[in-house]
C-alpha cells in the first residue's frame, strides 16, 4: 500500500536523541509522524479495537486519533514501561500490567505494515546465545565461548586454555546504582584475580570468550537492504584495544566494503532473525578473517552519522515511509 502522506508511528521514550534526527528526516519528506511512549498508557494514551458495526483499530493521544490500519511503518525504538494510576493497589496494578501486555502487544502486533523491528522478533534476536548459534550455522566464525554460572567450569577453562580469555556482559553491561548515574561493564581480559572471585560466578550467567587478535573492527549498521560498514581502528589506542566503547573519541579507519560472502551471510542472518534493522560487530583478524561478535537489534547509530556524515536517518526515514512489509533483496553498501 502506498500513502500520499504516509503515517509513521514512532514508539520511544521522551528523551531519545537517536529518534530526533529521524523525525527531522521524516518531516522533510512529508511524513505524518506520531510519536508516543508506552509510559503514556493507560493515562494519556488509549487504544481501541472494535468490530461492532464499522471496524476500528485506533490509537488516541491527546487530540490525535490514528487509524492503525493506515500506518505505513512503525519504528519500535526504545519505549519505557506502562505507568498506572498510583492510587491502584499492587495486586490491581499487576493485573492491569498483565492485561496491558497482552492487549497493547496484541493490538500493535496486528498492525500489518513495515516494522523496525517487530518487538517479538526484536526480543528473540537480542538473545546472544541464540543469535550466536544461528550465526555459526550460517557460516560465521565466532569466538569460542563459555557461558555458565558454575565456578568450577570457569576454573577448568582458565587452567586448561593456552591463551587470553575475556569476560563480557550479555546485555549492555549497564549497572544502575541508586542515586548515581548508570555504570557500564566493558569487555575485560581476565587476569589472575579471577581466582579470588570465582564464587561470584554463581550469581548469574557469566560469559567468557577467547581473545581474538585484531587488525581492526567493524560496526555494521543494517537499515533494510542498505549496509553502512564503519571501520574502527581499535588497535591504534590502548583505551580501545579490548573494547572500543571505552573511547572518548573513536579512531575510525578508512572505509572498506564487506566482502560479498560476509554480506551474503549477514543477509541470511537478518532474514532468519526477522530483523529489518540491526547493528552488527565484527573483529577482522590480521589474516583478514571476519569474526562475528553479536547483533544488536536496537543498536545506536547517530554517533556515526554525526562523525562521518552518513545519511542513516534519511535511509531509515525512507524505509519507514515505504508502506509495505519489508522484503530482503540486493545489498547496497554505503561508504564515507
NUZAFI-240204 format. One line per 5 residues: number of its first residue (from 1); their letters; for each residue x, y, z of N, C-alpha, C. Coordinates in steps of 0.05 Angstrom, whole numbers, padded with zeros to 5 digits, always signed. Layout:
BEGIN
NUM	A	X/Y/Z/X/Y/Z/X/Y/Z; ...
This chain:
BEGIN
1	XXXXX	+00017/-00024/+00000/+00000/+00000/+00000/+00018/+00025/+00000; +00012/+00044/-00017/+00026/+00069/-00019/+00009/+00092/-00008; +00021/+00109/+00009/+00006/+00131/+00021/+00017/+00157/+00010; -00002/+00175/+00003/+00006/+00201/-00007/+00022/+00216/+00015; +00011/+00216/+00039/+00025/+00227/+00063/+00027/+00205/+00084
6	XXXXX	+00046/+00187/+00081/+00047/+00164/+00098/+00050/+00170/+00128; +00035/+00156/+00144/+00036/+00159/+00173/+00057/+00140/+00184; +00076/+00151/+00200/+00096/+00135/+00212/+00093/+00137/+00243; +00091/+00114/+00256/+00088/+00113/+00285/+00115/+00107/+00297; +00124/+00124/+00315/+00150/+00121/+00329/+00143/+00116/+00359
11	XXXXX	+00151/+00093/+00369/+00146/+00085/+00397/+00172/+00086/+00412; +00176/+00107/+00428/+00201/+00111/+00442/+00197/+00129/+00466; +00217/+00130/+00483/+00216/+00148/+00507/+00218/+00177/+00498; +00211/+00195/+00517/+00211/+00223/+00510/+00239/+00233/+00503; +00259/+00226/+00519/+00286/+00234/+00513/+00300/+00212/+00497
16	XXXXX	+00302/+00217/+00472/+00315/+00197/+00454/+00329/+00212/+00431; +00355/+00220/+00436/+00369/+00235/+00415/+00373/+00221/+00389; +00371/+00194/+00389/+00373/+00179/+00364/+00348/+00183/+00347; +00325/+00185/+00360/+00300/+00188/+00345/+00297/+00216/+00333; +00308/+00236/+00345/+00303/+00264/+00336/+00312/+00269/+00307
21	XXXXX	+00336/+00261/+00299/+00344/+00265/+00271/+00327/+00250/+00251; +00316/+00227/+00259/+00299/+00212/+00241/+00272/+00226/+00238; +00263/+00238/+00260/+00238/+00254/+00258/+00242/+00277/+00239; +00265/+00290/+00240/+00271/+00312/+00221/+00271/+00302/+00192; +00283/+00279/+00187/+00284/+00268/+00160/+00256/+00261/+00151
26	XXXXX	+00239/+00250/+00168/+00212/+00244/+00161/+00196/+00269/+00154; +00199/+00289/+00170/+00185/+00314/+00164/+00193/+00326/+00138; +00219/+00325/+00132/+00229/+00336/+00106/+00216/+00321/+00083; +00208/+00296/+00087/+00197/+00280/+00065/+00166/+00280/+00066; +00155/+00296/+00083/+00126/+00299/+00083/+00110/+00278/+00099
31	XXXXX	+00124/+00262/+00115/+00110/+00241/+00131/+00093/+00254/+00153; +00072/+00240/+00159/+00055/+00246/+00182/+00065/+00230/+00205; +00077/+00243/+00225/+00091/+00229/+00247/+00074/+00229/+00272; +00073/+00205/+00284/+00060/+00202/+00310/+00081/+00190/+00329; +00089/+00205/+00349/+00110/+00195/+00368/+00098/+00193/+00396
36	XXXXX	+00098/+00168/+00406/+00087/+00163/+00433/+00106/+00145/+00448; +00102/+00144/+00474/+00117/+00125/+00491/+00096/+00107/+00505; +00104/+00082/+00510/+00085/+00064/+00524/+00080/+00073/+00552; +00097/+00091/+00564/+00091/+00101/+00590/+00066/+00119/+00590; +00057/+00128/+00567/+00033/+00144/+00565/+00008/+00127/+00571
41	XXXXX	+00011/+00101/+00567/-00012/+00083/+00571/-00013/+00075/+00601; -00037/+00075/+00613/-00063/+00080/+00601/-00074/+00108/+00606; -00059/+00125/+00619/-00070/+00150/+00628/-00071/+00172/+00607; -00051/+00171/+00588/-00050/+00191/+00567/-00052/+00180/+00539; -00055/+00154/+00537/-00056/+00140/+00511/-00077/+00119/+00513
46	XXXXX	-00094/+00118/+00492/-00114/+00097/+00491/-00113/+00082/+00465; -00120/+00057/+00466/-00121/+00040/+00442/-00149/+00027/+00441; -00161/+00026/+00418/-00187/+00015/+00414/-00188/-00003/+00390; -00198/-00027/+00393/-00204/-00045/+00371/-00233/-00054/+00373; -00248/-00052/+00352/-00276/-00059/+00354/-00285/-00069/+00326
51	XXXXX	-00302/-00090/+00326/-00315/-00098/+00302/-00345/-00098/+00305; -00355/-00082/+00324/-00384/-00076/+00326/-00390/-00054/+00305; -00406/-00061/+00285/-00412/-00041/+00265/-00387/-00036/+00248; -00379/-00011/+00246/-00355/-00005/+00230/-00330/-00014/+00245; -00313/-00029/+00231/-00289/-00040/+00244/-00269/-00017/+00249
56	XXXXX	-00258/-00016/+00273/-00239/+00005/+00281/-00215/-00007/+00295; -00192/+00004/+00288/-00167/-00002/+00302/-00153/+00024/+00305; -00155/+00036/+00329/-00147/+00064/+00333/-00128/+00067/+00357; -00111/+00087/+00354/-00094/+00097/+00376/-00101/+00126/+00380; -00105/+00134/+00405/-00113/+00161/+00411/-00093/+00173/+00431
61	XXXXX	-00081/+00196/+00424/-00063/+00210/+00442/-00069/+00240/+00440; -00076/+00252/+00463/-00085/+00280/+00463/-00109/+00283/+00445; -00107/+00301/+00425/-00130/+00305/+00407/-00126/+00289/+00381; -00106/+00271/+00380/-00099/+00257/+00356/-00111/+00229/+00356; -00125/+00222/+00335/-00135/+00195/+00331/-00121/+00183/+00306
66	XXXXX	-00108/+00160/+00310/-00093/+00148/+00288/-00106/+00121/+00281; -00111/+00118/+00255/-00121/+00093/+00244/-00097/+00074/+00241; -00095/+00054/+00257/-00072/+00036/+00257/-00070/+00021/+00230; -00092/+00017/+00217/-00092/+00003/+00191/-00081/+00020/+00169; -00078/+00046/+00174/-00067/+00064/+00154/-00038/+00072/+00158
71	XXXXX	-00026/+00060/+00179/+00002/+00066/+00185/+00020/+00053/+00165; +00039/+00068/+00154/+00058/+00057/+00135/+00081/+00042/+00148; +00091/+00053/+00171/+00114/+00040/+00184/+00113/+00046/+00214; +00124/+00027/+00229/+00127/+00031/+00258/+00156/+00028/+00265; +00167/+00048/+00278/+00194/+00045/+00289/+00192/+00041/+00319
76	XXXXX	+00195/+00015/+00327/+00194/+00008/+00355/+00221/+00012/+00367; +00226/+00036/+00376/+00253/+00045/+00384/+00260/+00036/+00412; +00256/+00053/+00432/+00263/+00046/+00460/+00242/+00057/+00479; +00218/+00045/+00479/+00197/+00054/+00497/+00203/+00046/+00526; +00190/+00061/+00545/+00192/+00054/+00573/+00166/+00041/+00582
81	XXXXX	+00164/+00033/+00607/+00143/+00016/+00616/+00117/+00031/+00620; +00094/+00016/+00620/+00068/+00028/+00626/+00069/+00042/+00653; +00054/+00063/+00656/+00051/+00077/+00682/+00022/+00078/+00690; +00016/+00063/+00712/-00011/+00061/+00721/-00017/+00081/+00744; -00042/+00085/+00748/-00050/+00104/+00769/-00038/+00096/+00796
86	XXXXX	-00025/+00116/+00809/-00011/+00110/+00834/-00031/+00102/+00856; -00056/+00108/+00853/-00076/+00101/+00873/-00083/+00071/+00872; -00075/+00057/+00851/-00082/+00029/+00848/-00066/+00012/+00868; -00078/-00008/+00879/-00064/-00027/+00896/-00045/-00044/+00880; -00025/-00057/+00893/-00005/-00072/+00879/-00018/-00096/+00864
91	XXXXX	-00037/-00109/+00876/-00050/-00132/+00862/-00065/-00122/+00837; -00079/-00100/+00839/-00093/-00089/+00816/-00074/-00080/+00794; -00052/-00067/+00803/-00032/-00058/+00783/-00019/-00081/+00768; -00014/-00103/+00782/-00003/-00127/+00769/-00022/-00138/+00749; -00048/-00139/+00756/-00068/-00149/+00737/-00070/-00130/+00713
96	XXXXX	-00070/-00104/+00718/-00072/-00084/+00696/-00048/-00087/+00678; -00024/-00091/+00689/+00001/-00094/+00673/-00001/-00119/+00655; -00011/-00141/+00666/-00013/-00165/+00651/-00033/-00161/+00628; -00056/-00149/+00634/-00076/-00144/+00613/-00064/-00125/+00591; -00049/-00105/+00600/-00038/-00086/+00581/-00017/-00100/+00563
101	XXXXX	-00001/-00117/+00574/+00019/-00130/+00558/+00006/-00147/+00536; -00015/-00161/+00543/-00029/-00177/+00523/-00045/-00160/+00504; -00059/-00140/+00514/-00076/-00124/+00498/-00061/-00105/+00479; -00044/-00089/+00491/-00029/-00070/+00475/-00011/-00084/+00456; +00003/-00105/+00466/+00021/-00121/+00449/+00006/-00133/+00426
106	XXXXX	-00017/-00144/+00431/-00033/-00157/+00410/-00043/-00138/+00389; -00052/-00114/+00399/-00063/-00094/+00380/-00040/-00084/+00362; -00017/-00078/+00373/+00005/-00069/+00357/+00015/-00090/+00338; +00016/-00115/+00348/+00026/-00137/+00331/+00008/-00141/+00307; -00018/-00136/+00310/-00037/-00139/+00288/-00035/-00117/+00267
111	XXXXX	-00018/-00097/+00272/-00015/-00075/+00253/+00003/-00084/+00231; -00008/-00088/+00207/+00005/-00100/+00185/+00019/-00079/+00168; +00044/-00073/+00174/+00059/-00053/+00159/+00089/-00060/+00162; +00106/-00042/+00155/+00135/-00046/+00159/+00142/-00040/+00188; +00156/-00058/+00201/+00164/-00055/+00229/+00194/-00054/+00230
116	XXXXX	+00204/-00035/+00246/+00233/-00033/+00251/+00237/-00031/+00281; +00241/-00054/+00295/+00235/-00081/+00287/+00210/-00090/+00302; +00197/-00111/+00293/+00174/-00121/+00308/+00184/-00130/+00336; +00171/-00121/+00357/+00182/-00125/+00384/+00185/-00155/+00392; +00168/-00172/+00382/+00171/-00201/+00389/+00197/-00212/+00376
121	XXXXX	+00202/-00204/+00351/+00226/-00213/+00338/+00251/-00199/+00350; +00248/-00174/+00357/+00270/-00159/+00370/+00279/-00173/+00395; +00259/-00181/+00412/+00265/-00193/+00437/+00280/-00220/+00434; +00272/-00235/+00414/+00286/-00261/+00409/+00314/-00257/+00398; +00316/-00238/+00379/+00342/-00234/+00365/+00363/-00223/+00384
126	XXXXX	+00356/-00208/+00405/+00376/-00197/+00422/+00387/-00218/+00443; +00377/-00242/+00442/+00387/-00263/+00460/+00413/-00274/+00448; +00436/-00266/+00459/+00462/-00272/+00447/+00468/-00302/+00444; +00461/-00318/+00464/+00467/-00347/+00459/+00452/-00358/+00435; +00428/-00347/+00430/+00413/-00356/+00407/+00424/-00345/+00381
131	XXXXX	+00428/-00319/+00379/+00437/-00308/+00353/+00466/-00317/+00346; +00482/-00323/+00367/+00509/-00333/+00361/+00507/-00361/+00348; +00489/-00377/+00358/+00485/-00404/+00347/+00476/-00403/+00318; +00457/-00384/+00313/+00448/-00380/+00285/+00470/-00371/+00267; +00487/-00352/+00277/+00509/-00342/+00261/+00529/-00364/+00254
136	XXXXX	+00535/-00381/+00273/+00554/-00403/+00268/+00542/-00422/+00247; +00517/-00428/+00249/+00505/-00446/+00230/+00505/-00434/+00202; +00503/-00408/+00200/+00503/-00394/+00174/+00531/-00390/+00162; +00552/-00398/+00177/+00579/-00397/+00166/+00597/-00377/+00178; +00589/-00361/+00198/+00606/-00342/+00211/+00624/-00357/+00231
141	XXXXX	+00649/-00347/+00233/+00666/-00355/+00256/+00658/-00338/+00279; +00655/-00350/+00303/+00650/-00336/+00328/+00672/-00344/+00348; +00677/-00327/+00368/+00697/-00334/+00388/+00688/-00359/+00403; +00707/-00376/+00411/+00700/-00398/+00429/+00690/-00386/+00455; +00667/-00397/+00465/+00653/-00383/+00486/+00644/-00403/+00508
146	XXXXX	+00647/-00394/+00533/+00635/-00409/+00556/+00615/-00391/+00569; +00591/-00400/+00572/+00570/-00386/+00587/+00561/-00404/+00610; +00563/-00395/+00634/+00558/-00413/+00657/+00554/-00396/+00682; +00541/-00409/+00702/+00541/-00398/+00729/+00555/-00418/+00748; +00571/-00436/+00737/+00585/-00456/+00753/+00615/-00448/+00755
151	XXXXX	+00624/-00440/+00779/+00652/-00432/+00782/+00672/-00453/+00774; +00665/-00478/+00778/+00684/-00500/+00770/+00689/-00500/+00740; +00669/-00494/+00725/+00672/-00493/+00696/+00692/-00471/+00688; +00690/-00448/+00701/+00708/-00426/+00695/+00736/-00433/+00703; +00739/-00445/+00727/+00766/-00453/+00736/+00779/-00472/+00717
156	XXXXX	+00764/-00491/+00707/+00775/-00511/+00688/+00783/-00497/+00662; +00767/-00478/+00653/+00773/-00464/+00628/+00800/-00448/+00631; +00802/-00434/+00653/+00826/-00417/+00658/+00851/-00435/+00660; +00848/-00458/+00673/+00871/-00476/+00677/+00879/-00490/+00651; +00860/-00495/+00634/+00867/-00511/+00610/+00870/-00496/+00584
161	XXXXX	+00865/-00470/+00584/+00865/-00455/+00559/+00892/-00440/+00556; +00905/-00445/+00533/+00931/-00432/+00528/+00927/-00407/+00511; +00920/-00386/+00525/+00914/-00360/+00512/+00899/-00342/+00530; +00892/-00318/+00520/+00878/-00299/+00537/+00848/-00303/+00535; +00835/-00297/+00557/+00806/-00300/+00560/+00794/-00273/+00567
166	XXXXX	+00771/-00266/+00556/+00758/-00241/+00563/+00731/-00248/+00576; +00723/-00230/+00594/+00696/-00231/+00605/+00680/-00209/+00592; +00654/-00215/+00585/+00637/-00194/+00574/+00609/-00199/+00583; +00594/-00177/+00585/+00566/-00179/+00593/+00548/-00187/+00569; +00527/-00202/+00575/+00509/-00209/+00554/+00491/-00186/+00545
171	XXXXX	+00484/-00169/+00564/+00469/-00145/+00558/+00488/-00122/+00554; +00478/-00097/+00555/+00496/-00075/+00551/+00516/-00071/+00573; +00514/-00086/+00595/+00533/-00083/+00617/+00528/-00059/+00634; +00503/-00048/+00633/+00497/-00025/+00649/+00487/-00033/+00676; +00498/-00021/+00697/+00491/-00026/+00725/+00479/-00001/+00736
176	XXXXX	+00454/-00002/+00746/+00441/+00021/+00757/+00443/+00021/+00788; +00460/+00039/+00798/+00462/+00042/+00827/+00444/+00065/+00836; +00429/+00061/+00859/+00411/+00082/+00868/+00426/+00109/+00873; +00414/+00130/+00862/+00425/+00156/+00866/+00450/+00163/+00850; +00457/+00146/+00831/+00481/+00151/+00815/+00475/+00147/+00786
181	XXXXX	+00493/+00157/+00768/+00490/+00152/+00740/+00495/+00123/+00735; +00482/+00111/+00715/+00487/+00083/+00708/+00517/+00079/+00701; +00528/+00057/+00710/+00555/+00050/+00703/+00556/+00027/+00684; +00577/+00025/+00668/+00579/+00005/+00647/+00602/-00015/+00652; +00597/-00040/+00645/+00618/-00060/+00646/+00629/-00065/+00618
186	XXXXX	+00653/-00057/+00613/+00666/-00062/+00588/+00677/-00090/+00587; +00681/-00100/+00563/+00695/-00126/+00559/+00723/-00123/+00571; +00732/-00143/+00586/+00758/-00141/+00600/+00773/-00168/+00598; +00799/-00166/+00596/+00815/-00190/+00596/+00817/-00201/+00625; +00812/-00227/+00628/+00813/-00240/+00654/+00841/-00242/+00664
191	XXXXX	+00847/-00233/+00688/+00873/-00235/+00700/+00874/-00255/+00723; +00896/-00255/+00737/+00900/-00274/+00759/+00879/-00270/+00781; +00868/-00246/+00783/+00849/-00240/+00805/+00823/-00257/+00803; +00819/-00270/+00780/+00795/-00286/+00777/+00794/-00308/+00798; +00817/-00318/+00807/+00818/-00339/+00827/+00805/-00331/+00853
196	XXXXX	+00807/-00306/+00860/+00796/-00296/+00885/+00766/-00291/+00883; +00756/-00290/+00859/+00728/-00282/+00856/+00711/-00303/+00842; +00721/-00327/+00839/+00706/-00347/+00824/+00678/-00352/+00836; +00675/-00349/+00862/+00649/-00354/+00874/+00627/-00336/+00864; +00635/-00313/+00854/+00615/-00294/+00844/+00601/-00304/+00818
201	XXXXX	+00615/-00322/+00804/+00603/-00333/+00780/+00576/-00346/+00786; +00572/-00356/+00810/+00548/-00370/+00818/+00523/-00352/+00816; +00527/-00325/+00817/+00505/-00307/+00819/+00488/-00304/+00794; +00500/-00309/+00770/+00485/-00306/+00746/+00501/-00319/+00723; +00489/-00319/+00699/+00504/-00329/+00676/+00527/-00310/+00669
206	XXXXX	+00551/-00321/+00667/+00574/-00305/+00661/+00586/-00315/+00634; +00596/-00296/+00618/+00605/-00303/+00592/+00635/-00298/+00589; +00649/-00319/+00582/+00678/-00318/+00578/+00684/-00327/+00549; +00702/-00312/+00536/+00709/-00319/+00508/+00739/-00317/+00504; +00748/-00333/+00484/+00776/-00330/+00476/+00781/-00302/+00465
211	XXXXX	+00804/-00291/+00471/+00811/-00265/+00460/+00820/-00269/+00431; +00808/-00255/+00412/+00814/-00257/+00384/+00833/-00234/+00376; +00857/-00240/+00366/+00875/-00219/+00356/+00861/-00202/+00334; +00865/-00176/+00335/+00850/-00158/+00317/+00870/-00142/+00300; +00862/-00139/+00275/+00874/-00118/+00258/+00858/-00092/+00262
216	XXXXX	+00832/-00095/+00261/+00813/-00073/+00265/+00786/-00086/+00270; +00766/-00069/+00275/+00739/-00078/+00279/+00720/-00063/+00261; +00696/-00075/+00258/+00675/-00063/+00241/+00649/-00062/+00256; +00637/-00038/+00256/+00610/-00035/+00265/+00592/-00032/+00240; +00576/-00052/+00235/+00559/-00053/+00211/+00531/-00046/+00220
221	XXXXX	+00520/-00024/+00208/+00492/-00017/+00212/+00476/-00025/+00188; +00456/-00042/+00193/+00439/-00052/+00171/+00412/-00038/+00173; +00404/-00023/+00153/+00378/-00010/+00152/+00365/-00020/+00127; +00347/-00040/+00130/+00335/-00052/+00107/+00356/-00067/+00091; +00358/-00060/+00065/+00378/-00072/+00048/+00402/-00055/+00044
226	XXXXX	+00405/-00034/+00060/+00427/-00016/+00059/+00447/-00021/+00082; +00472/-00025/+00075/+00493/-00031/+00095/+00511/-00007/+00098; +00517/+00000/+00123/+00535/+00021/+00130/+00558/+00009/+00146; +00579/-00003/+00133/+00601/-00014/+00148/+00621/+00008/+00156; +00627/+00010/+00182/+00646/+00030/+00192/+00670/+00016/+00204
231	XXXXX	+00694/+00023/+00195/+00718/+00012/+00205/+00727/+00027/+00230; +00733/+00012/+00251/+00743/+00024/+00276/+00771/+00013/+00280; +00791/+00030/+00279/+00819/+00022/+00283/+00825/+00020/+00313; +00813/+00000/+00325/+00814/-00003/+00354/+00841/-00008/+00365; +00860/-00019/+00349/+00886/-00026/+00359/+00905/-00003/+00359
236	XXXXX	+00896/+00020/+00350/+00914/+00044/+00350/+00917/+00057/+00377; +00899/+00050/+00395/+00899/+00062/+00422/+00894/+00041/+00443; +00908/+00044/+00466/+00904/+00025/+00488/+00876/+00025/+00498; +00863/+00048/+00499/+00836/+00050/+00511/+00815/+00035/+00494; +00821/+00029/+00469/+00801/+00016/+00452/+00810/-00012/+00443
241	XXXXX	+00833/-00021/+00452/+00844/-00046/+00441/+00828/-00071/+00449; +00815/-00070/+00472/+00799/-00093/+00481/+00769/-00087/+00476; +00761/-00063/+00482/+00733/-00055/+00478/+00732/-00026/+00470; +00724/-00021/+00444/+00725/+00007/+00434/+00704/+00025/+00447; +00685/+00014/+00462/+00665/+00031/+00475/+00678/+00048/+00497
246	XXXXX	+00703/+00042/+00505/+00716/+00058/+00525/+00729/+00083/+00515; +00726/+00089/+00489/+00740/+00112/+00478/+00724/+00138/+00481; +00738/+00160/+00486/+00725/+00186/+00486/+00719/+00194/+00457; +00737/+00188/+00439/+00733/+00193/+00411/+00743/+00169/+00395; +00726/+00159/+00378/+00733/+00134/+00365/+00754/+00138/+00343
251	XXXXX	+00773/+00119/+00342/+00793/+00120/+00320/+00782/+00106/+00295; +00769/+00121/+00277/+00758/+00109/+00253/+00781/+00103/+00233; +00776/+00081/+00218/+00795/+00074/+00196/+00782/+00081/+00170; +00797/+00078/+00148/+00786/+00083/+00121/+00764/+00063/+00114; +00745/+00073/+00099/+00722/+00056/+00091/+00731/+00033/+00074
256	XXXXX	+00718/+00010/+00079/+00722/-00013/+00063/+00696/-00029/+00062; +00685/-00036/+00039/+00660/-00052/+00038/+00665/-00080/+00048; +00643/-00092/+00058/+00645/-00120/+00066/+00650/-00138/+00042; +00665/-00160/+00045/+00667/-00180/+00024/+00639/-00191/+00018; +00635/-00199/-00007/+00609/-00209/-00016/+00599/-00232/+00002
261	XXXXX	+00617/-00250/+00009/+00608/-00273/+00025/+00598/-00264/+00052; +00612/-00245/+00064/+00603/-00235/+00091/+00576/-00221/+00088; +00573/-00204/+00068/+00547/-00191/+00063/+00525/-00211/+00059; +00530/-00232/+00044/+00510/-00252/+00039/+00502/-00266/+00066; +00522/-00272/+00082/+00516/-00285/+00108/+00500/-00266/+00127
266	XXXXX	+00507/-00240/+00125/+00492/-00221/+00142/+00463/-00220/+00133; +00458/-00220/+00107/+00430/-00220/+00098/+00415/-00245/+00107; +00429/-00268/+00106/+00417/-00293/+00115/+00410/-00292/+00145; +00429/-00280/+00161/+00425/-00278/+00190/+00401/-00259/+00196; +00400/-00236/+00182/+00378/-00217/+00187/+00352/-00229/+00179
271	XXXXX	+00351/-00244/+00157/+00327/-00257/+00148/+00317/-00278/+00168; +00336/-00294/+00178/+00328/-00315/+00197/+00318/-00303/+00224; +00330/-00281/+00232/+00322/-00268/+00257/+00297/-00251/+00253; +00290/-00245/+00228/+00267/-00229/+00222/+00271/-00199/+00227; +00296/-00190/+00226/+00303/-00163/+00232/+00304/-00146/+00206
276	XXXXX	+00294/-00121/+00209/+00297/-00101/+00187/+00321/-00084/+00193; +00325/-00078/+00219/+00348/-00062/+00228/+00365/-00078/+00247; +00391/-00073/+00246/+00410/-00086/+00265/+00437/-00073/+00264; +00450/-00073/+00287/+00478/-00064/+00289/+00495/-00088/+00296; +00514/-00094/+00278/+00530/-00119/+00280/+00559/-00112/+00284
281	XXXXX	+00572/-00126/+00303/+00600/-00121/+00309/+00617/-00145/+00299; +00639/-00138/+00285/+00658/-00157/+00275/+00686/-00150/+00285; +00702/-00170/+00289/+00731/-00168/+00290/+00742/-00177/+00263; +00762/-00162/+00253/+00776/-00171/+00229/+00805/-00177/+00239; +00813/-00202/+00235/+00839/-00212/+00245/+00861/-00202/+00228
286	XXXXX	+00886/-00204/+00237/+00909/-00197/+00220/+00910/-00212/+00194; +00898/-00236/+00193/+00896/-00252/+00168/+00872/-00244/+00150; +00856/-00225/+00159/+00834/-00216/+00143/+00808/-00231/+00147; +00807/-00248/+00168/+00783/-00264/+00173/+00763/-00247/+00189; +00738/-00249/+00182/+00716/-00235/+00196/+00706/-00253/+00218
291	XXXXX	+00706/-00243/+00243/+00695/-00258/+00266/+00671/-00244/+00276; +00649/-00257/+00276/+00623/-00246/+00286/+00623/-00245/+00316; +00616/-00222/+00327/+00613/-00219/+00356/+00584/-00219/+00365; +00568/-00202/+00353/+00540/-00200/+00362/+00524/-00183/+00343; +00497/-00185/+00345/+00479/-00167/+00332/+00462/-00154/+00353
296	XXXXX	+00460/-00128/+00352/+00442/-00113/+00370/+00418/-00103/+00353; +00394/-00114/+00358/+00371/-00106/+00341/+00363/-00077/+00345; +00373/-00064/+00366/+00365/-00036/+00370/+00389/-00019/+00377; +00411/-00025/+00364/+00436/-00011/+00370/+00436/+00018/+00361; +00452/+00034/+00374/+00454/+00063/+00368/+00469/+00067/+00341
301	XXXXX	+00463/+00089/+00328/+00476/+00095/+00303/+00482/+00124/+00298; +00469/+00142/+00313/+00471/+00171/+00307/+00499/+00181/+00310; +00515/+00170/+00328/+00542/+00179/+00332/+00559/+00176/+00306; +00554/+00155/+00291/+00568/+00151/+00266/+00557/+00170/+00245; +00532/+00176/+00245/+00521/+00195/+00226/+00533/+00222/+00231
306	XXXXX	+00536/+00230/+00256/+00548/+00256/+00262/+00578/+00257/+00255; +00592/+00235/+00263/+00621/+00235/+00259/+00630/+00233/+00230; +00615/+00217/+00215/+00624/+00210/+00188/+00606/+00221/+00165; +00585/+00234/+00173/+00567/+00246/+00152/+00550/+00225/+00137; +00545/+00202/+00150/+00529/+00182/+00137/+00499/+00188/+00139
311	XXXXX	+00485/+00184/+00117/+00457/+00191/+00115/+00439/+00169/+00127; +00444/+00161/+00151/+00429/+00139/+00163/+00400/+00147/+00169; +00396/+00171/+00180/+00369/+00180/+00187/+00351/+00181/+00161; +00363/+00191/+00140/+00348/+00193/+00115/+00341/+00165/+00105; +00360/+00146/+00107/+00355/+00119/+00098/+00332/+00106/+00114
316	XXXXX	+00333/+00110/+00140/+00312/+00098/+00158/+00285/+00111/+00152; +00285/+00137/+00148/+00260/+00151/+00143/+00247/+00141/+00117; +00263/+00138/+00097/+00252/+00128/+00071/+00241/+00099/+00074; +00255/+00084/+00090/+00246/+00056/+00095/+00219/+00056/+00109; +00217/+00072/+00130/+00192/+00073/+00146/+00168/+00083/+00129
321	XXXXX	+00174/+00099/+00110/+00152/+00111/+00093/+00144/+00093/+00070; +00157/+00070/+00067/+00153/+00053/+00044/+00125/+00042/+00042; +00112/+00037/+00065/+00084/+00030/+00065/+00078/+00001/+00059; +00097/-00017/+00064/+00091/-00045/+00059/+00111/-00062/+00075; +00104/-00087/+00082/+00122/-00104/+00097/+00149/-00107/+00082
326	XXXXX	+00170/-00108/+00097/+00197/-00108/+00085/+00204/-00135/+00072; +00219/-00133/+00050/+00230/-00157/+00037/+00259/-00154/+00032; +00275/-00174/+00039/+00304/-00172/+00034/+00310/-00175/+00005; +00330/-00160/-00004/+00338/-00161/-00032/+00367/-00155/-00036; +00374/-00143/-00058/+00402/-00136/-00063/+00413/-00116/-00043
331	XXXXX	+00438/-00119/-00036/+00451/-00102/-00016/+00464/-00078/-00029; +00460/-00055/-00017/+00475/-00031/-00025/+00492/-00023/-00001; +00519/-00021/-00006/+00537/-00013/+00015/+00545/+00016/+00012; +00543/+00031/+00034/+00548/+00060/+00034/+00574/+00066/+00048; +00592/+00081/+00035/+00617/+00089/+00046/+00618/+00116/+00058
336	X	+00642/+00125/+00066/+00644/+00152/+00078/+00671/+00164/+00070
